Amino acid sequence: MFNPQMMQMAQEMMSQMTPEQMQAMMGSMGNMNPNMMQQAMQQMQNMSPADMENMRRQMNSMDPATLASQAQQAAKQLSAQQQYMYNGSMQLKAEGNKLHSAGKYADATEKYARAKENLSDIDTQEARDLRKACVLNLGSCYLNLGKYQQCVAECDEVLQSESLTSRIVQ
């Protein structure tokens, strides 16, 4: 996950911390959503060498308290971004529901598919529930459009990710 340059930066940063600061950092990182950490690492991997060096210089000039504050701010930004994507997916699902009710299944599939894609990197229960609803609605659209293979694929996705519940069986 980390490239050697990122590992070196992390080691340098941690070597400057007191045991108390290290403990505080570990505590705040332990509370971070794993998907947020994954996104942060992916963003760092896409950085140019010049940007990486600039970030390294900035981090080396920061005291540990400022560094911890920056980490918390980054976590809040990632959380806000995920909330934005969730809210957008809620809106897309609502639009898809209106189109589905009007019998505009092809248009509804676009809304549900975009909502589903928006939620792919968010690992909260509410996001999983919304994604499942969008997948099931996609299945309904495909069924109404006579696209049976796509309908089965969407329904299989739900069955693979969830244990059978009475609601699915009904």
C-alpha positions in Angstrom: 0.0 0.0 0.0 2.7 2.5 1.0 5.5 3.1 -1.4 9.0 3.4 0.1 9.0 7.2 0.0 5.7 7.3 2.0 7.1 4.8 4.5 10.3 6.9 5.0 8.2 10.1 5.5 6.0 8.3 8.1 9.1 7.0 9.9 10.7 10.4 10.0 7.5 12.0 11.3 7.0 9.4 14.0 10.7 9.6 15.2 10.0 13.2 16.1 7.0 12.4 18.3 7.0 11.9 22.1 5.5 8.7 23.4 2.3 10.7 24.5 2.0 12.2 21.0 2.5 8.7 19.4 -0.2 7.3 21.7 -2.6 10.2 20.8 -1.9 9.7 17.1 -2.6 5.9 17.3 -5.8 6.6 19.2 -7.1 9.0 16.5 -6.0 6.7 13.7 -7.8 3.8 15.4 -11.0 5.7 15.2 -10.6 6.4 11.5 -12.8 4.6 9.1 -10.6 2.1 7.2 -12.0 3.2 3.9 -11.0 6.8 4.6 -7.5 5.6 5.3 -7.5 3.7 2.0 -8.7 6.8 0.1 -6.0 8.9 1.7 -3.3 6.4 0.7 -4.7 6.2 -2.9 -4.6 10.0 -3.2 -1.0 10.0 -1.9 0.0 7.3 -4.5 -1.2 9.6 -7.3 1.0 12.4 -6.2 3.9 13.5 -8.3 7.4 13.2 -6.9 7.6 17.0 -6.6 4.3 17.1 -4.7 5.5 14.3 -2.5 8.8 16.2 -1.7 6.8 19.3 -1.0 4.5 17.4 1.4 7.6 15.9 3.1 9.2 19.3 3.7 5.9 20.6 5.1 5.5 17.6 7.4 9.1 17.9 8.6 8.6 21.5 9.6 5.4 20.8 11.5 5.4 20.1 15.2 3.6 16.9 16.3 0.6 18.8 17.6 0.1 20.6 14.3 0.6 17.3 12.4 -2.1 15.6 14.5 -4.4 18.5 13.9 -3.8 18.2 10.2 -4.6 14.5 10.3 -7.8 15.2 12.1 -8.8 17.9 9.6 -8.1 15.5 6.7 -10.3 12.8 8.4 -13.1 15.4 8.7 -12.8 16.3 5.1 -12.9 12.7 4.0 -15.9 12.1 6.2 -17.6 15.2 4.7 -16.9 14.0 1.2 -18.4 10.6 2.0 -21.5 12.3 3.4 -21.8 14.4 0.3 -21.7 11.3 -1.9 -24.3 9.6 0.3 -26.6 12.6 0.2 -26.2 12.7 -3.6 -27.0 9.0 -3.8 -30.2 9.6 -1.8 -31.2 12.3 -4.3 -30.4 10.0 -7.3 -32.4 7.2 -5.7 -35.4 9.5 -5.2 -35.2 10.7 -8.8 -35.0 7.0 -9.9 -38.0 6.1 -7.8 -40.1 8.9 -9.5 -38.9 7.6 -13.0 -39.7 4.0 -12.0 -43.2 5.0 -10.8 -43.7 6.7 -14.1 -42.7 3.6 -16.0 -39.5 5.3 -17.3 -37.3 2.3 -16.5 -34.4 3.1 -18.8 -34.0 6.5 -17.3 -34.4 5.1 -13.8 -31.6 2.7 -14.3 -29.2 5.6 -15.0 -30.1 7.2 -11.6 -29.8 3.9 -9.7 -26.6 3.0 -11.3 -25.0 6.4 -10.5 -26.2 6.1 -6.9 -24.8 2.6 -6.6 -21.4 3.7 -8.0 -21.3 6.7 -5.6 -21.7 4.4 -2.7 -19.1 1.8 -3.7 -16.3 3.2 -1.5 -18.5 4.1 1.6 -18.6 1.3 4.2 -21.3 2.3 6.6 -24.4 0.4 7.4 -26.6 3.2 6.0 -24.6 3.3 2.8 -24.8 -0.5 2.4 -28.6 -0.3 2.9 -29.0 2.4 0.4 -26.7 0.6 -2.1 -28.8 -2.6 -1.6 -32.0 -0.7 -2.3 -30.5 0.8 -5.5 -29.3 -2.6 -6.6 -32.8 -4.1 -6.0 -34.4 -1.2 -7.8 -32.0 -1.7 -10.8 -33.1 -5.3 -10.8 -36.7 -4.3 -11.0 -36.0 -1.9 -13.9 -34.1 -4.5 -15.8 -36.9 -7.0 -15.2 -39.5 -4.5 -16.6 -37.2 -3.7 -19.5 -36.9 -7.5 -20.3 -33.2 -7.4 -19.6 -33.2 -10.6 -17.7 -29.5 -11.3 -17.6 -28.8 -7.9 -16.0 -31.8 -8.4 -13.6 -30.3 -11.7 -12.4 -26.8 -10.1 -12.1 -28.2 -7.3 -9.8 -30.2 -9.7 -7.7 -27.3 -12.0 -7.4 -25.2 -9.1 -6.1 -27.6 -8.6 -3.3 -27.8 -12.3 -2.5 -24.0 -12.5 -2.5 -23.6 -9.6 -0.1 -26.4 -10.3 2.3 -27.7 -13.4 4.0 -31.3 -14.2 3.0 -33.8 -12.3 4.9 -37.5 -12.6 5.1 -37.9 -9.4 3.1 -35.9 -10.8 0.2 -37.7 -14.1 0.3 -41.1 -12.4 0.3 
